[in-house]
């Protein structure tokens, strides 16, 4: 019987201590948030956004530059194709 009461008192004491520590933690979290708000520079992105932006991105392959002769050949081919389409559309 005595040990049961002693355990109940100890349990109540531990629960009270836990509640006190929880309230202290909430106060500390509020103070940390206030300090972070003061330290954060204007225009700076949050760390989560920066980490997401730093994620690997698939890059597109660069095209090889066209020589002037290749450009001219492509231009002529496109002119021929458009001329054929215009003829078909005119009919």
ROVO-351362 format. One record per residue (C-alpha): x, y, z; residue in three letters. Coordinates in steps of 0.1 Angstrom, whole numbers, plus 5000, padded with zeros to 4 digits. Layout:
[[X, Y, Z], ALA]
...
% end
This chain:
[[5000, 5000, 5000], UNK]
[[5028, 5024, 5009], UNK]
[[5047, 5016, 4978], UNK]
[[5016, 5021, 4957], UNK]
[[5011, 5056, 4971], UNK]
[[5048, 5064, 4967], UNK]
[[5047, 5054, 4931], UNK]
[[5016, 5075, 4925], UNK]
[[5034, 5105, 4940], UNK]
[[5065, 5099, 4920], UNK]
[[5044, 5096, 4888], UNK]
[[5026, 5129, 4896], UNK]
[[5059, 5146, 4902], UNK]
[[5073, 5133, 4870], UNK]
[[5042, 5144, 4850], UNK]
[[5044, 5179, 4866], UNK]
[[5081, 5181, 4857], UNK]
[[5073, 5171, 4821], UNK]
[[5046, 5198, 4818], UNK]
[[5070, 5224, 4832], UNK]
[[5097, 5213, 4807], UNK]
[[5071, 5214, 4778], UNK]
[[5062, 5250, 4787], UNK]
[[5099, 5260, 4788], UNK]
[[5105, 5243, 4755], UNK]
[[5076, 5263, 4739], UNK]
[[5091, 5295, 4753], UNK]
[[5125, 5286, 4739], UNK]
[[5110, 5278, 4705], UNK]
[[5093, 5312, 4704], UNK]
[[5126, 5329, 4713], UNK]
[[5145, 5310, 4687], UNK]
[[5119, 5319, 4661], UNK]
[[5121, 5356, 4671], UNK]
[[5159, 5356, 4668], UNK]
[[5158, 5338, 4634], UNK]
[[5133, 5364, 4622], UNK]
[[5158, 5392, 4632], UNK]
[[5188, 5374, 4616], UNK]
[[5171, 5365, 4583], UNK]
[[5182, 5390, 4557], UNK]
[[5156, 5405, 4534], UNK]
[[5154, 5388, 4500], UNK]
[[5170, 5356, 4513], UNK]
[[5151, 5324, 4504], UNK]
[[5144, 5298, 4532], UNK]
[[5167, 5268, 4534], UNK]
[[5141, 5244, 4522], UNK]
[[5136, 5264, 4489], UNK]
[[5174, 5266, 4484], UNK]
[[5177, 5228, 4490], UNK]
[[5150, 5221, 4465], UNK]
[[5166, 5244, 4439], UNK]
[[5199, 5227, 4444], UNK]
[[5184, 5193, 4435], UNK]
[[5199, 5178, 4404], UNK]
[[5182, 5190, 4372], UNK]
[[5183, 5171, 4339], UNK]
[[5201, 5193, 4314], UNK]
[[5192, 5194, 4278], UNK]
[[5218, 5185, 4253], UNK]
[[5233, 5214, 4236], UNK]
[[5229, 5216, 4198], UNK]
[[5259, 5216, 4176], UNK]
[[5262, 5249, 4157], UNK]
[[5252, 5249, 4121], UNK]
[[5275, 5259, 4094], UNK]
[[5264, 5285, 4069], UNK]
[[5260, 5258, 4042], UNK]
[[5238, 5238, 4065], UNK]
[[5217, 5268, 4073], UNK]
[[5212, 5276, 4036], UNK]
[[5203, 5240, 4028], UNK]
[[5177, 5239, 4056], UNK]
[[5163, 5273, 4045], UNK]
[[5159, 5260, 4009], UNK]
[[5143, 5228, 4020], UNK]
[[5118, 5247, 4042], UNK]
[[5110, 5271, 4013], UNK]
[[5102, 5241, 3991], UNK]
[[5080, 5225, 4017], UNK]
[[5060, 5257, 4023], UNK]
[[5057, 5262, 3985], UNK]
[[5042, 5227, 3982], UNK]
[[5017, 5233, 4010], UNK]
[[5006, 5266, 3994], UNK]
[[5001, 5248, 3961], UNK]
[[4980, 5221, 3977], UNK]
[[4960, 5247, 3997], UNK]
[[4953, 5267, 3965], UNK]
[[4938, 5237, 3947], UNK]
% end
